Amino acid sequence: MPSMTILTEAELREIVKLDLDAVACVENAFRALATLPVAMPPILRLDIPEHRGEVDVKTAYVPGIDGFAIKISPGFFDNPKLGLPSVNGMMVLLSAKTGLVEALLLDNGYLTDVRTAAAGAVAAKHLSRPDSAVAAIYGAGVQARLQLEALTLVRPIAEARIWARDAAKAEATAEALREKLGIVVRAEPDAAEAAAGADIIVTTTPSTEPIVKAGFVVAGQHITAMGSDAEHKNEIAPAILKLADLYVADAARQTRRLGELHHAIDAGLISADQEVTELGQLIAGIRHGRRSPGDITVADLTGTGVQDTAIATLARDRAKAAGAGTIFES
């Protein structure tokens, strides 16, 4: 008789952590995207503008992985005013052999948070200078915290600056990160000052206009933009993409439509048919990464279905090993 495992957010937080295993899991997913006949349809997105809401549905089948995830990911950005988290959702893991539901992951967006932060670590690992020690994080939400935590897994980060429109939130986030990571973290009210002297810049906001200007960026820096996952979002000035020595997409098909790349194309700074390097190609050794310490590099991360399938199967395997979850017989 078919059965499925139901896992709550609390259970998933116990068995799936933001650690080097999660980073390797996501890194392997990107490698697969570049080297295997992955089936990854375009993101389905539903917008609910009157409540600053959007719902994304992502999925991917990766040959060699025996399951595939379908993720429903709502983001309602006025929710904090109601005392609610801005992001929630769930993942359904189905068998790639039979299509039967194997697991229902009621993660409220936790697994998405982990796989998104892990992708930031993968980008930094393959694009930033190995000696990168100073990070600038734009945004002060959950992803801002996790992105900095992820960076410390792959680079010797000793100092970080947090910039956010809400200064009090930036201060609170900086304090929490100081305590958790044991490094120097301060809130920086000036956006330009946050980037000054930073080795790695990460943007984690739903901004619709650039918060990182071209004048902020200098030789040797790496930028990861991960907030621009819809056509109207734009965190870094389009001129930065033209200025960069290397631009890398998580999935070029997506960044041409809804990432930072599409704003640079719309501005006439980059040709619509320009060849784009993808993160998986760097990991697989198909394309070159940073060529010199002075290069400016940009990673444009819009979020991919392969990441969701990878983290969902990791969660299922960890749940089996730990005997976690509730078995539901259908």
ChimeraX attribute file (.defattr): number of C-alpha atoms within 10 A of each C-alpha:
attribute: neighborCount
match mode: 1-to-1
recipient: residues
	/A:1	4
	/A:2	9
	/A:3	13
	/A:4	18
	/A:5	20
	/A:6	19
	/A:7	21
	/A:8	17
	/A:9	15
	/A:10	12
	/A:11	17
	/A:12	21
	/A:13	16
	/A:14	12
	/A:15	16
	/A:16	20
	/A:17	15
	/A:18	20
	/A:19	14
	/A:20	14
	/A:21	13
	/A:22	23
	/A:23	25
	/A:24	16
	/A:25	20
	/A:26	28
	/A:27	25
	/A:28	19
	/A:29	25
	/A:30	26
	/A:31	19
	/A:32	20
	/A:33	28
	/A:34	20
	/A:35	13
	/A:36	11
	/A:37	11
	/A:38	17
	/A:39	14
	/A:40	15
	/A:41	12
	/A:42	14
	/A:43	17
	/A:44	11
	/A:45	15
	/A:46	12
	/A:47	15
	/A:48	12
	/A:49	9
	/A:50	6
	/A:51	11
	/A:52	13
	/A:53	17
	/A:54	17
	/A:55	19
	/A:56	17
	/A:57	17
	/A:58	24
	/A:59	25
	/A:60	23
	/A:61	22
	/A:62	22
	/A:63	15
	/A:64	10
	/A:65	14
	/A:66	15
	/A:67	26
	/A:68	28
	/A:69	30
	/A:70	19
	/A:71	24
	/A:72	19
	/A:73	20
	/A:74	21
	/A:75	20
	/A:76	20
	/A:77	16
	/A:78	14
	/A:79	15
	/A:80	11
	/A:81	9
	/A:82	8
	/A:83	8
	/A:84	12
	/A:85	17
	/A:86	19
	/A:87	21
	/A:88	20
	/A:89	20
	/A:90	21
	/A:91	27
	/A:92	21
	/A:93	27
	/A:94	22
	/A:95	15
	/A:96	18
	/A:97	10
	/A:98	9
	/A:99	11
	/A:100	14
	/A:101	18
	/A:102	23
	/A:103	27
	/A:104	22
	/A:105	27
	/A:106	20
	/A:107	20
	/A:108	20
	/A:109	22
	/A:110	22
	/A:111	28
	/A:112	24
	/A:113	19
	/A:114	26
	/A:115	25
	/A:116	26
	/A:117	28
	/A:118	30
	/A:119	31
	/A:120	27
	/A:121	30
	/A:122	25
	/A:123	29
	/A:124	26
	/A:125	19
	/A:126	17
	/A:127	28
	/A:128	29
	/A:129	22
	/A:130	14
	/A:131	11
	/A:132	22
	/A:133	18
	/A:134	21
	/A:135	30
	/A:136	29
	/A:137	29
	/A:138	28
	/A:139	24
	/A:140	25
	/A:141	16
	/A:142	16
	/A:143	22
	/A:144	26
	/A:145	20
	/A:146	21
	/A:147	26
	/A:148	25
	/A:149	20
	/A:150	25
	/A:151	24
	/A:152	17
	/A:153	17
	/A:154	20
	/A:155	20
	/A:156	13
	/A:157	21
	/A:158	15
	/A:159	17
	/A:160	26
	/A:161	25
	/A:162	31
	/A:163	29
	/A:164	24
	/A:165	15
	/A:166	11
	/A:167	15
	/A:168	13
	/A:169	17
	/A:170	25
	/A:171	20
	/A:172	15
	/A:173	24
	/A:174	24
	/A:175	15
	/A:176	14
	/A:177	22
	/A:178	16
	/A:179	12
	/A:180	11
	/A:181	14
	/A:182	11
	/A:183	14
	/A:184	16
	/A:185	24
	/A:186	21
	/A:187	23
	/A:188	22
	/A:189	18
	/A:190	12
	/A:191	20
	/A:192	16
	/A:193	14
	/A:194	23
	/A:195	30
	/A:196	17
	/A:197	16
	/A:198	23
	/A:199	24
	/A:200	28
	/A:201	25
	/A:202	28
	/A:203	25
	/A:204	24
	/A:205	23
	/A:206	18
	/A:207	16
	/A:208	15
	/A:209	12
	/A:210	14
	/A:211	20
	/A:212	24
	/A:213	16
	/A:214	17
	/A:215	11
	/A:216	16
	/A:217	21
	/A:218	18
	/A:219	15
	/A:220	20
	/A:221	25
	/A:222	29
	/A:223	30
	/A:224	27
	/A:225	26
	/A:226	27
	/A:227	26
	/A:228	26
	/A:229	23
	/A:230	21
	/A:231	16
	/A:232	14
	/A:233	19
	/A:234	27
	/A:235	24
	/A:236	28
	/A:237	19
	/A:238	24
	/A:239	17
	/A:240	23
	/A:241	25
	/A:242	16
	/A:243	17
	/A:244	18
	/A:245	18
	/A:246	20
	/A:247	23
	/A:248	25
	/A:249	26
	/A:250	25
	/A:251	22
	/A:252	21
	/A:253	13
	/A:254	23
	/A:255	24
	/A:256	20
	/A:257	16
	/A:258	19
	/A:259	30
	/A:260	34
	/A:261	29
	/A:262	21
	/A:263	24
	/A:264	21
	/A:265	19
	/A:266	13
	/A:267	12
	/A:268	12
	/A:269	16
	/A:270	17
	/A:271	13
	/A:272	13
	/A:273	8
	/A:274	8
	/A:275	8
	/A:276	16
	/A:277	20
	/A:278	23
	/A:279	30
	/A:280	25
	/A:281	21
	/A:282	20
	/A:283	21
	/A:284	17
	/A:285	10
	/A:286	14
	/A:287	12
	/A:288	14
	/A:289	21
	/A:290	19
	/A:291	13
	/A:292	11
	/A:293	13
	/A:294	14
	/A:295	20
	/A:296	25
	/A:297	28
	/A:298	29
	/A:299	28
	/A:300	29
	/A:301	26
	/A:302	22
	/A:303	23
	/A:304	25
	/A:305	25
	/A:306	26
	/A:307	27
	/A:308	28
	/A:309	30
	/A:310	26
	/A:311	24
	/A:312	28
	/A:313	21
	/A:314	18
	/A:315	24
	/A:316	25
	/A:317	13
	/A:318	16
	/A:319	22
	/A:320	12
	/A:321	10
	/A:322	11
	/A:323	9
	/A:324	18
	/A:325	19
	/A:326	14
	/A:327	13
	/A:328	13
	/A:329	9
	/A:330	7
